[in-house]
Amino acid sequence: MAPTLRTPSERTCERCGRIEVWAEGIGTWRLAVDEAGDPHAVGSPYCIHEWDINGTFAPFESDAAEA
């Protein structure tokens, strides 16, 4: 069987702390919201974001692991 492609659903900027989540309905990243539905007031829209990419995320998941 072919491996399954996984995509990240959340990312955090290492410079300013901005948190974004993937919005499947519109196909883009959106500012994360808290439990009350208010956008997080963390981070800067003017930051040159450095997302938390550290090499530990594996985009392909082997179907053999489920067997």
Buried (B, 14 or more C-beta within 10 A) or exposed (E): EEEEEEEEEEBBBEEBEBBBBBEEEEEEBEBBEEEEEEEEEEBEEEEEBEBBEEEEEEEEEEEEEEE
